[in-house]
Amino acid sequence: MNQKRDDRGLKQPLKRLNDIHDPEGTSILEASDREQKKEPVSKLVNRIIMKALKQEASEIHFEPQADCLKIFFRKDGILIESINPLARLISLSMVKYLKNMAKVDIKTKNSYQEGRFSVIIQGNKINFWLNIVPTRYGDKTILRCWNTDLVKLDLGDIIHHQNTFKLVKAIINYPSGLVLVTGPTNSGKSTTIYSLLEEKHKSGANISTIENRIKYSLAGINQIELIKDKHKNYHQHIKFLLNQDVEVIWVDRLRELTTAKAIIDAASHGKNLFSTLSCNNPAGAIIQLLEMGVNPSALAQVLKGVISQRLLRRVCPSCRIAYKPSSIELNRFGITQQEKLELYYADNSKNNECSDCRGVGYKGQIALMEVLPITKKIRSLMVKNADYETLKQAASQQEITDLLSYALDLVMVGETTLAEVERVLPDILANRELERKVSPPKQENVAERLSQLEQKVAGLILEPQQLQPDSQIDLSVQPKTKQVAKEDLEDLEELEELEDLEDLENLTDSTKWNNLSSENLTESELSEEFSVDEIKISPSPSNTQPRHEDVSDPW
């Protein structure tokens, strides 16, 4: 039986919102403060929720300020102020209405609170999670939305790189062991785990999950919600599941040593374990577990692979703009200059009236993945309790597709933009630029350059009389000859600088310089350095010797 609405606009929580919609000619953006006060709070909140779902927002933020209430939508990972500020006085009533819907105590004030509720909107079941934090000007409220009917949990739809897809399939098909999915907050880790579980369920495996809060209901999978059983924690539930015929277990949070030990113990008993960690790369995940106090040998024995991921926004295919990138831009991302290369950038200008992306320039998100299989080399380093840099270097030596390469592949096929790659992977790009600046010259390049300089010096240390008896080289006659001499001196200076390199002695044969004489040079070799047109022979031999003295012993 419906309850009567009191003077604050509160009523019984809605079970269906099919009839809630934005009336024609009425917009929250255009409503005045007076109209907002007259309108029932329940109707106003429902209109805000409908607007957020229509824009495919994942979160709604209600943030009270000194003079107003600001409302933001999180769309594709970016917070956007989609509604003009509302009157601050309405904030308290809106929060109370949301608390009532989530069955949270409305009498509790200045306290952290959370709850959840589900509604049916136009035939789709939408799950909401409410989180309330007290602030100076009132309760800051976040409403997270999950439209389970629109989420695709097929692994093939999430992973777009063929080699990465094969590698993920390989590490999850082990009969036992631990697989970790890592990434920063809001990087899609849970969605990836649900997809992995769906893939395992296709083989008929008996699967159970231990989740703080269940986001998606999976058919045929036993899901345990930890928040409803406050008397038991993760490791206790893992212990109970080991006594049942469970083959695959997912623990959604791995944050403390007791849980980590229980997971490793279950994996060592022939179970498939999945879990998540908040870190930026696979090597960081291993170090994080070792710093918790996990036994390195036990971890090396059960860990099968680490999947690191981020989320990129897709460039809107309806309004994206094609352009030819400059060589400077391509070099910054390590892309080799290609002819007729055409990329895209997002049109986020104020004049963009695209109905698909609503002028944002991006629509939807796509996952980046870097998969690190645990090889014998990495397992050996784990047992030795290697540091982060050692593990990272060992991981980079494997033939895997890293996050940056994955992202650039998506850029090449028009799925996203270089600007979006820079936004999501600033740390990787910064480290790459730093390594490029401080990296020493490659040994093979030094040897090649040294060989070129040797040929130059061979032409400079000739005996003057070998050129022509009673003659000299007049470098003051031809301007072109001056340039040749200048280049030769620059090459000698560069050769002297190469002497400081550590491996120069291995690349240089000192006997070559001692055996080099005028008798060893033929007329054809001489002509390679100075052509007849470039020099002028003079009958005066008096100035021949100084040139020989300047270059006879370059070392």
C-alpha positions as CSV (number, residue, x, y, z in Angstrom):
1,M,0.0,0.0,0.0
2,N,1.4,3.3,-1.0
3,Q,2.3,5.8,1.7
4,K,1.2,9.4,1.5
5,R,3.8,12.0,0.6
6,D,4.7,14.3,3.4
7,D,5.4,18.0,3.1
8,R,9.1,17.3,2.2
9,G,8.2,15.2,-0.8
10,L,9.3,11.8,0.7
11,K,7.4,8.7,-0.2
12,Q,7.7,4.9,-0.5
13,P,10.7,3.9,-2.6
14,L,9.8,3.3,-6.3
15,K,9.9,-0.3,-7.6
16,R,9.2,0.7,-11.2
17,L,10.1,3.9,-13.0
18,N,8.5,3.1,-16.4
19,D,6.3,6.1,-16.3
20,I,9.0,8.6,-15.3
21,H,10.3,10.7,-18.2
22,D,11.1,14.2,-19.1
23,P,7.9,16.0,-20.1
24,E,8.2,17.9,-23.4
25,G,9.1,21.5,-22.9
26,T,10.3,20.9,-19.4
27,S,14.1,20.7,-18.7
28,I,16.0,20.5,-15.4
29,L,18.5,22.8,-17.0
30,E,15.8,25.5,-17.5
31,A,13.9,25.1,-14.2
32,S,14.1,28.1,-11.9
33,D,14.7,27.8,-8.2
34,R,11.0,28.5,-7.5
35,E,9.9,25.7,-9.8
36,Q,12.4,23.4,-8.2
37,K,10.9,24.1,-4.8
38,K,7.4,23.5,-6.0
39,E,8.2,20.3,-7.8
40,P,8.1,17.1,-5.5
41,V,11.6,16.0,-4.6
42,S,10.8,12.4,-5.8
43,K,9.9,13.6,-9.3
44,L,13.0,15.8,-9.5
45,V,15.4,12.9,-8.4
46,N,13.7,10.5,-10.8
47,R,14.2,13.0,-13.7
48,I,17.9,13.3,-12.8
49,I,18.3,9.6,-12.8
50,M,16.5,9.2,-16.1
51,K,18.7,11.9,-17.7
52,A,21.9,10.2,-16.4
53,L,20.8,6.8,-17.8
54,K,19.8,8.3,-21.1
55,Q,23.4,9.6,-21.4
56,E,24.7,6.2,-20.3
57,A,26.4,7.7,-17.2
58,S,27.9,5.3,-14.7
59,E,27.7,7.6,-11.7
60,I,25.7,10.6,-10.4
61,H,27.4,13.0,-8.0
62,F,25.4,15.3,-5.7
63,E,27.9,17.8,-4.3
64,P,26.6,20.5,-1.9
65,Q,28.4,23.9,-2.1
66,A,28.2,27.1,-0.1
67,D,25.4,28.6,-2.3
68,C,24.1,25.7,-4.5
69,L,23.9,22.0,-5.2
70,K,26.1,20.8,-8.1
71,I,25.3,17.6,-10.0
72,F,27.8,15.7,-12.1
73,F,27.5,12.7,-14.3
74,R,30.5,10.3,-14.9
75,K,30.4,9.3,-18.5
76,D,33.1,7.1,-19.9
77,G,35.3,7.8,-16.9
78,I,35.1,11.6,-17.1
79,L,33.0,13.8,-14.7
80,I,30.8,16.2,-16.6
81,E,28.5,18.9,-15.1
82,S,25.4,18.0,-17.1
83,I,22.9,20.0,-15.0
84,N,22.9,23.6,-14.0
85,P,23.4,24.1,-10.2
86,L,20.2,23.7,-8.1
87,A,19.1,25.5,-5.0
88,R,21.2,24.4,-2.0
89,L,18.1,24.1,0.3
90,I,16.8,21.2,-1.8
91,S,19.9,19.1,-1.1
92,L,18.8,17.7,2.3
93,S,15.4,16.5,0.9
94,M,17.0,14.8,-2.1
95,V,19.5,13.0,0.1
96,K,16.7,11.8,2.4
97,Y,14.7,10.5,-0.6
98,L,17.8,8.6,-1.8
99,K,18.4,7.2,1.7
100,N,14.8,6.0,1.8
101,M,15.1,4.3,-1.5
102,A,18.3,2.5,-0.4
103,K,16.7,1.6,3.0
104,V,19.4,3.6,4.8
105,D,18.6,5.2,8.2
106,I,17.4,8.7,7.4
107,K,17.8,9.9,11.0
108,T,21.6,9.3,11.0
109,K,23.5,12.5,10.3
110,N,27.2,13.4,9.9
111,S,28.1,9.7,9.3
112,Y,29.4,7.6,6.4
113,Q,26.5,5.5,5.0
114,E,26.0,3.2,2.0
115,G,23.2,1.1,0.6
116,R,21.7,-0.2,-2.6
117,F,18.5,-0.7,-4.5
118,S,17.2,-1.8,-7.8
119,V,14.5,-0.4,-10.1
120,I,13.0,-1.4,-13.4
121,I,13.2,1.3,-16.0
122,Q,11.5,0.7,-19.4
123,G,11.8,-3.1,-18.9
124,N,15.5,-3.0,-17.9
125,K,16.7,-3.8,-14.3
126,I,19.1,-1.1,-13.1
127,N,21.2,-1.7,-9.9
128,F,22.1,1.4,-7.9
129,W,24.7,1.7,-5.1
130,L,24.5,4.7,-2.7
131,N,27.5,6.1,-0.9
132,I,27.2,9.1,1.4
133,V,30.1,11.1,2.9
134,P,29.5,14.1,5.3
135,T,31.1,17.4,4.2
136,R,31.2,21.0,5.3
137,Y,28.0,22.0,3.4
138,G,26.1,18.7,3.7
139,D,26.3,15.1,2.6
140,K,28.2,14.4,-0.6
141,T,26.3,11.6,-2.3
142,I,27.3,9.3,-5.1
143,L,24.8,7.1,-6.9
144,R,26.5,4.4,-9.1
145,C,24.4,2.8,-11.8
146,W,24.7,-0.7,-13.3
147,N,22.5,-1.6,-16.2
148,T,23.1,-5.3,-16.2
149,D,21.1,-5.9,-19.4
150,L,23.5,-3.7,-21.5
151,V,26.8,-5.1,-20.2
152,K,28.5,-7.7,-22.4
153,L,30.6,-10.2,-20.5
154,D,32.0,-12.0,-23.5
155,L,35.8,-12.2,-23.4
156,G,36.0,-11.8,-27.2
157,D,34.1,-8.5,-26.9
158,I,36.5,-7.1,-24.3
159,I,39.9,-8.2,-25.8
160,H,40.4,-6.8,-29.3
161,H,44.1,-7.9,-29.7
162,Q,44.3,-11.4,-31.1
163,N,47.7,-12.3,-29.4
164,T,46.5,-11.0,-26.1
165,F,43.3,-12.9,-26.4
166,K,45.2,-16.2,-26.9
167,L,47.5,-15.4,-24.0
168,V,44.6,-14.8,-21.6
169,K,42.9,-18.0,-22.7
170,A,46.1,-19.9,-22.1
171,I,46.7,-18.7,-18.5
172,I,43.1,-19.2,-17.4
173,N,43.0,-22.7,-18.8
174,Y,45.5,-24.0,-16.3
175,P,43.9,-26.7,-14.1
176,S,45.0,-24.8,-11.0
177,G,46.8,-21.7,-9.9
178,L,46.3,-18.0,-9.3
179,V,45.5,-15.3,-11.9
180,L,45.6,-11.6,-11.0
181,V,43.8,-8.7,-12.7
182,T,45.4,-5.4,-11.9
183,G,44.8,-1.7,-12.7
184,P,44.0,1.6,-11.1
185,T,40.5,2.5,-9.7
186,N,37.7,2.4,-12.3
187,S,39.8,0.5,-14.9
188,G,37.2,-2.2,-15.5
189,K,38.9,-5.0,-13.4
190,S,35.6,-6.4,-12.1
191,T,34.1,-6.6,-15.6
192,T,37.1,-8.4,-16.9
193,I,36.9,-10.9,-14.0
194,Y,33.2,-11.5,-14.6
195,S,34.1,-12.2,-18.3
196,L,36.8,-14.7,-17.2
197,L,34.4,-16.5,-15.0
198,E,31.8,-16.7,-17.8
199,E,34.6,-18.2,-20.0
200,K,35.4,-20.8,-17.3
201,H,31.7,-21.6,-16.8
202,K,31.4,-22.6,-20.5
203,S,33.6,-25.6,-19.6
204,G,31.2,-26.7,-16.9
205,A,33.4,-25.7,-13.9
206,N,31.9,-25.4,-10.5
207,I,32.5,-21.7,-9.6
208,S,31.9,-19.6,-6.5
209,T,32.7,-16.0,-5.8
210,I,33.3,-14.0,-2.6
211,E,32.4,-10.4,-3.3
212,N,32.0,-7.4,-1.0
213,R,29.1,-6.3,-3.2
214,I,27.7,-8.2,-6.1
215,K,27.6,-6.0,-9.2
216,Y,26.3,-8.5,-11.8
217,S,24.3,-11.7,-11.3
218,L,25.8,-14.6,-13.1
219,A,23.6,-17.6,-14.0
220,G,25.0,-20.9,-12.8
221,I,27.6,-19.3,-10.5
222,N,27.4,-19.3,-6.7
223,Q,27.9,-15.7,-5.5
224,I,28.5,-14.8,-1.9
225,E,28.0,-11.2,-0.8
226,L,30.4,-10.5,2.1
227,I,28.6,-7.4,3.3
228,K,25.5,-9.4,4.3
229,D,27.7,-11.7,6.5
230,K,29.6,-9.3,8.7
231,H,30.7,-12.1,11.0
232,K,32.9,-13.8,8.4
233,N,35.7,-12.5,6.3
234,Y,37.4,-13.5,3.1
235,H,39.8,-16.2,4.4
236,Q,37.0,-17.8,6.4
237,H,34.8,-18.1,3.3
238,I,37.7,-19.5,1.3
239,K,38.3,-22.2,4.0
240,F,34.6,-23.2,3.9
241,L,34.6,-23.4,0.0
242,L,37.6,-25.7,0.1
243,N,35.4,-28.3,1.8
244,Q,33.0,-28.2,-1.1
245,D,33.3,-29.3,-4.7
246,V,34.5,-25.9,-5.9
247,E,36.9,-25.7,-8.8
248,V,37.1,-21.9,-9.4
249,I,37.0,-19.2,-6.7
250,W,37.0,-15.5,-7.2
251,V,38.0,-13.2,-4.3
252,D,37.2,-9.6,-5.4
253,R,39.6,-7.9,-2.9
254,L,43.2,-8.9,-2.0
255,R,44.3,-6.3,0.5
256,E,45.8,-8.0,3.5
257,L,48.2,-10.9,4.3
258,T,45.6,-13.3,5.8
259,T,43.5,-13.2,2.6
260,A,46.6,-13.6,0.4
261,K,47.8,-16.6,2.4
262,A,44.3,-18.3,2.1
263,I,44.3,-17.7,-1.7
264,I,47.8,-19.2,-2.2
265,D,46.9,-22.1,0.0
266,A,43.7,-22.8,-2.0
267,A,45.6,-22.5,-5.3
268,S,48.2,-25.0,-4.0
269,H,45.4,-27.5,-3.3
270,G,44.4,-27.7,-7.0
271,K,41.9,-24.8,-7.2
272,N,41.7,-22.0,-9.8
273,L,41.8,-18.7,-8.0
274,F,41.1,-15.2,-9.4
275,S,41.6,-11.9,-7.6
276,T,42.3,-8.2,-8.2
277,L,44.9,-5.7,-7.1
278,S,45.1,-1.9,-7.5
279,C,48.5,-1.3,-9.1
280,N,49.8,0.0,-12.5
281,N,51.6,-3.0,-14.0
282,P,52.3,-6.7,-13.6
283,A,55.7,-6.3,-11.9
284,G,54.1,-4.0,-9.4
285,A,51.5,-6.6,-8.5
286,I,54.2,-9.2,-7.7
287,I,56.1,-6.7,-5.5
288,Q,52.9,-5.7,-3.7
289,L,52.3,-9.3,-2.7
290,L,55.9,-9.8,-1.6
291,E,55.8,-6.6,0.5
292,M,52.6,-7.9,2.2
293,G,54.8,-10.7,3.6
294,V,53.7,-13.6,1.2
295,N,56.2,-16.4,1.0
296,P,58.1,-15.9,-2.3
297,S,58.5,-19.6,-3.1
298,A,54.8,-20.3,-2.4
299,L,53.7,-17.4,-4.6
300,A,56.1,-18.4,-7.5
301,Q,54.6,-21.9,-7.4
302,V,51.0,-21.0,-7.8
303,L,51.0,-17.7,-9.8
304,K,50.2,-18.3,-13.5
305,G,49.8,-14.9,-14.9
306,V,49.1,-11.2,-14.3
307,I,46.7,-9.1,-16.4
308,S,47.2,-5.4,-16.2
309,Q,44.6,-3.1,-17.8
310,R,43.3,0.4,-18.4
311,L,40.2,1.9,-20.1
312,L,40.4,4.2,-23.1
313,R,37.5,6.2,-24.5
314,R,36.4,5.3,-28.0
315,V,36.4,8.2,-30.5
316,C,32.9,8.7,-31.8
317,P,32.7,7.2,-35.3
318,S,30.0,9.7,-36.4
319,C,31.9,12.9,-35.8
320,R,35.6,12.0,-35.6
321,I,37.9,14.0,-37.8
322,A,40.7,12.5,-39.9
323,Y,44.1,14.2,-40.2
324,K,47.7,13.4,-41.1
325,P,49.9,13.4,-38.0
326,S,53.3,15.2,-38.1
327,S,56.6,13.4,-37.7
328,I,57.1,15.1,-34.3
329,E,53.9,13.7,-33.0
330,L,54.6,10.2,-34.3
331,N,58.1,10.2,-32.8
332,R,56.8,11.2,-29.4
333,F,54.7,8.0,-29.3
334,G,57.5,5.9,-30.9
335,I,55.6,5.5,-34.2
336,T,57.8,5.0,-37.3
337,Q,56.9,7.5,-39.9
338,Q,54.6,5.9,-42.5
339,E,53.5,7.3,-45.8
340,K,49.8,8.1,-46.2
341,L,49.2,7.5,-42.5
342,E,45.8,8.8,-41.4
343,L,44.6,9.1,-37.8
344,Y,41.6,10.6,-36.1
345,Y,41.0,13.2,-33.4
346,A,37.8,13.8,-31.4
347,D,35.6,16.8,-32.2
348,N,34.9,18.2,-28.8
349,S,34.3,21.8,-30.0
350,K,31.3,23.8,-28.9
351,N,29.9,23.6,-32.5
352,N,29.7,19.8,-32.4
353,E,26.1,18.8,-32.5
354,C,26.6,15.1,-32.9
355,S,23.6,13.2,-31.5
356,D,25.5,10.0,-30.9
357,C,28.1,11.4,-28.5
358,R,26.2,14.6,-27.5
359,G,29.1,16.7,-28.7
360,V,31.7,15.1,-26.4
361,G,33.6,13.5,-29.3
362,Y,33.9,10.1,-27.5
363,K,31.3,7.4,-27.0
364,G,32.0,4.2,-25.0
365,Q,35.2,2.7,-23.6
366,I,37.6,0.0,-24.7
367,A,40.0,-2.0,-22.6
368,L,43.8,-2.1,-22.9
369,M,45.5,-5.2,-21.6
370,E,49.1,-6.3,-20.9
371,V,49.4,-10.0,-20.0
372,L,52.5,-11.3,-18.2
373,P,52.7,-15.1,-18.1
374,I,54.9,-16.3,-15.3
375,T,57.9,-18.0,-16.9
376,K,60.7,-19.9,-15.3
377,K,62.9,-16.8,-15.4
378,I,60.4,-14.6,-13.6
379,R,59.6,-17.5,-11.2
380,S,63.3,-17.7,-10.3
381,L,63.5,-14.0,-9.7
382,M,60.4,-14.2,-7.4
383,V,62.0,-16.9,-5.3
384,K,65.1,-14.7,-5.0
385,N,62.9,-11.9,-3.8
386,A,64.0,-9.6,-6.7
387,D,63.3,-5.9,-6.6
388,Y,60.8,-4.0,-8.8
389,E,63.2,-2.8,-11.5
390,T,64.6,-6.3,-12.0
391,L,61.2,-7.9,-12.4
392,K,60.1,-5.0,-14.7
393,Q,63.1,-5.5,-16.9
394,A,62.6,-9.3,-17.1
395,A,58.9,-8.7,-18.0
396,S,59.9,-6.2,-20.8
397,Q,62.2,-8.8,-22.3
398,Q,59.3,-11.2,-23.0
399,E,57.6,-11.0,-26.4
400,I,54.3,-9.6,-25.1
401,T,52.1,-6.7,-26.2
402,D,52.4,-3.9,-23.6
403,L,49.8,-1.3,-22.8
404,L,51.3,1.3,-25.0
405,S,51.6,-1.0,-28.0
406,Y,48.1,-2.2,-27.5
407,A,46.8,1.4,-27.3
408,L,48.7,2.5,-30.5
409,D,47.2,-0.5,-32.4
410,L,43.8,0.8,-31.5
411,V,44.8,4.3,-32.7
412,M,46.0,2.9,-36.0
413,V,42.6,1.3,-36.7
414,G,40.6,4.4,-35.7
415,E,39.2,3.2,-32.4
416,T,40.7,6.0,-30.3
417,T,43.1,9.0,-30.5
418,L,46.6,9.8,-29.5
419,A,45.3,12.5,-27.1
420,E,43.3,9.8,-25.3
421,V,46.4,7.6,-25.1
422,E,48.3,10.4,-23.5
423,R,45.5,11.0,-21.0
424,V,45.4,7.4,-19.9
425,L,49.1,6.4,-20.1
426,P,51.0,9.5,-19.0
427,D,53.3,7.5,-16.7
428,I,54.3,5.1,-19.4
429,L,55.0,7.8,-21.9
430,A,57.0,9.8,-19.4
431,N,59.1,6.7,-18.5
432,R,59.6,6.0,-22.2
433,E,60.9,9.5,-22.9
434,L,63.2,9.4,-19.9
435,E,64.7,6.1,-20.9
436,R,65.2,7.4,-24.5
437,K,67.2,10.4,-23.2
438,V,69.4,8.5,-20.8
439,S,70.0,5.3,-22.8
440,P,73.7,4.9,-23.9
441,P,74.6,4.5,-27.6
442,K,74.2,1.0,-28.9
443,Q,77.4,-0.9,-29.4
444,E,76.7,-1.8,-33.0
445,N,76.2,1.8,-33.9
446,V,79.5,2.7,-32.3
447,A,81.3,0.1,-34.3
448,E,79.7,1.2,-37.5
449,R,80.6,4.8,-36.9
450,L,84.2,3.9,-35.9
451,S,84.7,2.1,-39.1
452,Q,83.6,5.2,-41.1
453,L,86.0,7.3,-39.1
454,E,88.9,4.9,-39.7
455,Q,88.4,5.3,-43.4
456,K,88.5,9.1,-43.0
457,V,91.7,9.0,-41.0
458,A,93.3,6.6,-43.5
459,G,93.0,9.3,-46.1
460,L,94.4,12.0,-43.8
461,I,97.7,10.4,-42.7
462,L,99.1,10.0,-46.2
463,E,102.7,10.9,-46.9
464,P,102.8,14.2,-48.8
465,Q,105.3,12.9,-51.4
466,Q,102.9,10.1,-52.3
467,L,100.5,12.7,-53.7
468,Q,103.0,14.1,-56.3
469,P,106.7,14.9,-56.1
470,D,107.6,18.5,-55.4
471,S,103.9,19.5,-55.0
472,Q,101.6,20.6,-52.3
473,I,97.9,20.8,-51.6
474,D,96.6,24.4,-51.7
475,L,93.5,24.4,-49.6
476,S,93.0,28.1,-50.1
477,V,92.1,27.9,-53.7
478,Q,88.8,25.9,-53.8
479,P,86.0,26.7,-51.3
480,K,84.8,23.1,-51.6
481,T,88.2,21.8,-50.5
482,K,88.0,24.0,-47.3
483,Q,84.7,22.3,-46.5
484,V,86.3,18.9,-46.9
485,A,89.1,19.7,-44.5
486,K,86.7,21.1,-42.0
487,E,84.6,18.0,-42.0
488,D,87.7,15.9,-41.6
489,L,88.7,17.8,-38.4
490,E,85.2,17.4,-37.0
491,D,85.4,13.7,-37.6
492,L,88.7,13.5,-35.7
493,E,87.2,15.3,-32.8
494,E,84.3,12.8,-32.8
495,L,86.8,10.0,-32.9
496,E,88.6,11.4,-29.8
497,E,85.2,11.5,-28.0
498,L,84.5,7.9,-28.8
499,E,87.7,7.0,-26.9
500,D,85.8,7.5,-23.6
501,L,83.3,4.7,-24.4
502,E,83.8,1.6,-22.3
503,D,83.8,-0.9,-25.1
504,L,86.0,1.1,-27.5
505,E,89.1,-1.0,-27.0
506,N,87.2,-4.2,-28.0
507,L,86.1,-2.5,-31.2
508,T,89.5,-1.0,-32.2
509,D,92.5,-2.9,-33.4
510,S,95.5,-0.9,-32.3
511,T,97.9,-2.7,-34.7
512,K,95.9,-1.3,-37.6
513,W,97.1,2.2,-36.9
514,N,100.8,1.1,-36.5
515,N,100.8,-0.8,-39.8
516,L,99.1,2.0,-41.8
517,S,101.6,3.6,-44.2
518,S,101.8,5.3,-47.5
519,E,102.8,2.1,-49.2
520,N,99.5,0.4,-48.3
521,L,97.4,2.9,-50.1
522,T,96.6,2.7,-53.7
523,E,95.9,5.5,-56.1
524,S,92.2,4.5,-56.3
525,E,91.9,4.7,-52.5
526,L,93.5,8.1,-52.5
527,S,91.1,9.3,-55.1
528,E,88.1,8.3,-52.9
529,E,89.1,11.0,-50.4
530,F,90.3,13.8,-52.7
531,S,89.2,14.0,-56.3
532,V,91.3,15.8,-59.0
533,D,88.7,18.5,-59.3
534,E,88.8,19.3,-55.6
535,I,92.5,20.0,-55.2
536,K,95.0,22.2,-57.0
537,I,98.7,21.1,-57.3
538,S,101.2,23.9,-56.8
539,P,105.0,23.6,-57.6
540,S,106.0,25.0,-54.2
541,P,106.7,22.1,-51.8
542,S,107.4,24.2,-48.7
543,N,103.9,24.0,-47.2
544,T,103.5,20.2,-47.5
545,Q,104.9,19.1,-44.2
546,P,102.6,21.1,-41.7
547,R,99.5,19.3,-43.0
548,H,101.2,15.9,-42.3
549,E,102.2,17.0,-38.8
550,D,98.7,18.0,-37.8
551,V,97.1,14.7,-38.5
552,S,99.8,12.0,-38.2
553,D,98.9,11.0,-34.6
554,P,95.2,11.6,-33.9
555,W,95.3,9.7,-30.6
